[in-house]
Amino acid sequence: MASISKWVDAGQLRAGRTPGGHRRVAREELIAFLQRQKLPIPPELKVSPPRVLVVDDEVSITKWITKEINIEHPDFEVLEAHDGFSAGEIVASFKPDVVVLDLRIPGVDGFEVCRRIKSREQTKETAVIAMTAYPSEQAERRILESGARVCLSKPFEIGVLIAEIRSAMSERGLISKHKIDFMAGAASG
């Protein structure tokens, strides 16, 4: 602990102070510092990369979305499912942070997949971004009532979907707002 205080005092490690005068170092700052110093990162500081599951019965759609997510965020883990049953199995084992979910998929439909994700304690915080090629007010209302954060109409601009994924990740603290602003600036610049 004394070493950390010395690093902060020397300006090598950025820290804030609580009203009581205690130092607080953001996890990201500490990890970056340890990496610069070539010091080991304790396991409790490591977090898994953000995870996305893309669910659509059209393989070309899942491949396209996966490719675009990987271009924008190569650090994300992205898996694909092509029916409701597989989606449920993958959600249980992979524990995605965001599920991009088509409403019309074979087996268990997207409405039921969303309801199940949101009803389970282990997955209720998972963000669901619905999409459909058959938009209607009724379908949108049903999926939002089932717990989805938004319902996109196909075809959509991939940038809109990526922005929704980033926003969901940011709200969960999985990527920083700074990273979102940087990515948005890079896209427009």
C-alpha positions in Angstrom: 0.0 0.0 0.0 2.9 2.4 0.7 4.2 1.9 -2.8 0.9 2.9 -4.3 0.9 6.1 -2.1 4.4 6.9 -3.4 3.4 6.4 -7.0 0.4 8.7 -6.5 2.5 11.3 -4.7 5.1 11.1 -7.5 2.4 11.7 -10.2 3.0 8.3 -11.7 -0.5 7.0 -10.9 -3.5 9.2 -11.1 -5.9 9.1 -8.1 -8.7 11.0 -6.7 -9.5 11.8 -3.1 -12.5 11.2 -1.0 -13.9 14.0 1.2 -12.1 12.2 4.1 -8.8 12.4 2.3 -8.5 8.8 1.2 -7.0 8.1 -2.2 -9.1 6.3 -4.8 -7.6 4.8 -8.0 -9.9 3.8 -10.9 -9.5 0.2 -11.9 -8.6 1.2 -15.4 -5.9 3.6 -14.2 -4.3 0.9 -12.0 -4.3 -1.7 -14.8 -2.8 0.8 -17.3 -0.1 1.7 -14.7 0.7 -1.9 -13.9 1.0 -2.6 -17.7 3.3 0.4 -18.2 5.5 -0.8 -15.3 5.4 -4.4 -16.6 4.0 -5.6 -13.3 1.6 -8.5 -12.9 -2.1 -7.7 -12.9 -3.9 -9.4 -10.0 -6.6 -11.8 -11.2 -9.3 -9.8 -9.3 -8.6 -6.8 -11.5 -9.0 -8.7 -14.7 -12.4 -8.7 -16.4 -13.7 -10.7 -19.3 -14.1 -8.7 -22.6 -17.6 -7.5 -23.4 -19.7 -10.3 -24.9 -22.3 -10.1 -27.6 -24.7 -12.8 -29.0 -26.2 -12.2 -32.4 -29.4 -14.3 -33.1 -31.0 -14.5 -36.5 -32.0 -17.4 -38.6 -30.3 -15.9 -41.7 -26.7 -16.8 -41.4 -25.7 -14.0 -43.8 -27.2 -11.5 -41.3 -25.4 -12.9 -38.3 -22.1 -13.0 -40.2 -22.5 -9.4 -41.3 -23.4 -8.1 -37.9 -20.6 -10.1 -36.3 -18.0 -8.8 -38.8 -19.1 -5.2 -38.3 -18.9 -5.5 -34.5 -15.5 -7.1 -34.7 -14.3 -4.2 -37.0 -15.5 -1.6 -34.5 -14.6 -3.5 -31.3 -12.0 -6.2 -31.9 -11.8 -6.7 -28.2 -15.5 -7.9 -28.0 -16.3 -11.6 -27.9 -19.1 -12.2 -30.4 -21.0 -15.5 -30.9 -23.9 -16.4 -33.2 -27.1 -18.4 -32.9 -29.7 -19.2 -35.6 -32.7 -20.4 -33.6 -34.3 -19.7 -30.2 -33.2 -23.0 -28.6 -29.5 -22.4 -29.5 -29.8 -18.8 -28.3 -31.0 -20.0 -24.9 -28.2 -22.5 -24.5 -25.6 -19.9 -25.5 -27.1 -17.3 -23.2 -26.8 -19.8 -20.3 -23.2 -20.7 -20.9 -21.7 -17.6 -22.6 -23.5 -15.0 -20.4 -23.5 -12.2 -23.0 -23.7 -8.6 -22.0 -25.8 -7.8 -25.1 -28.1 -10.0 -27.2 -28.9 -8.7 -30.7 -32.2 -10.7 -31.3 -34.4 -11.2 -34.4 -38.0 -11.6 -33.5 -38.8 -14.3 -36.0 -36.5 -17.2 -35.4 -37.2 -20.9 -35.5 -38.2 -22.8 -32.4 -38.6 -20.4 -29.5 -39.4 -17.0 -31.0 -37.5 -13.8 -30.1 -40.3 -12.6 -27.8 -40.0 -15.7 -25.6 -36.1 -15.7 -25.7 -36.2 -12.1 -24.5 -38.7 -12.9 -21.7 -36.6 -15.8 -20.5 -33.4 -13.7 -20.5 -35.1 -10.9 -18.5 -36.8 -13.3 -16.1 -33.7 -15.1 -14.9 -31.6 -13.7 -12.1 -28.3 -14.5 -13.8 -29.3 -12.8 -17.1 -31.8 -10.1 -16.2 -29.1 -7.4 -16.7 -28.3 -8.6 -20.2 -29.3 -5.9 -22.7 -31.6 -7.1 -25.5 -31.6 -5.2 -28.8 -34.4 -6.6 -30.9 -34.6 -6.4 -34.7 -37.3 -7.3 -37.2 -38.0 -7.3 -40.9 -41.7 -7.1 -40.1 -42.1 -4.0 -38.0 -45.4 -3.2 -36.4 -46.5 -1.2 -33.4 -47.9 -4.3 -31.8 -44.6 -6.2 -32.3 -42.5 -3.3 -31.0 -44.8 -2.9 -27.9 -44.6 -6.7 -27.2 -40.8 -6.9 -27.4 -40.3 -3.7 -25.3 -42.8 -5.1 -22.7 -40.7 -8.3 -22.7 -37.6 -6.3 -21.7 -35.8 -5.3 -24.9 -34.2 -1.8 -24.8 -35.1 -1.1 -28.4 -36.5 -2.7 -31.6 -34.8 -1.9 -34.9 -36.5 -2.3 -38.2 -34.6 -4.2 -40.9 -32.9 -3.0 -43.0 -31.1 -0.7 -40.6 -27.8 1.2 -40.7 -25.1 -0.8 -39.0 -23.9 2.3 -37.2 -27.3 2.6 -35.4 -26.9 -1.0 -34.1 -23.3 -0.5 -33.1 -24.3 2.7 -31.3 -27.0 0.8 -29.4 -24.5 -1.9 -28.4 -22.0 0.7 -27.2 -24.7 2.5 -25.2 -25.8 -0.7 -23.5 -22.2 -1.6 -22.7 -21.5 1.9 -21.3 -24.6 1.8 -19.1 -23.3 -1.5 -17.6 -19.9 0.0 -17.1 -18.3 -2.4 -19.6 -16.8 0.4 -21.8 -16.3 3.9 -20.8 -18.2 6.9 -22.0 -14.8 8.3 -23.1 -14.3 5.3 -25.4 -17.8 5.9 -26.9 -17.0 9.6 -27.6 -13.7 8.6 -29.1 -15.2 6.0 -31.4 -18.0 8.4 -32.4 -15.3 11.1 -33.2 -13.3 8.6 -35.2 -16.3 7.6 -37.2 -17.2 11.2 -38.1 -13.6 12.4 -38.6 
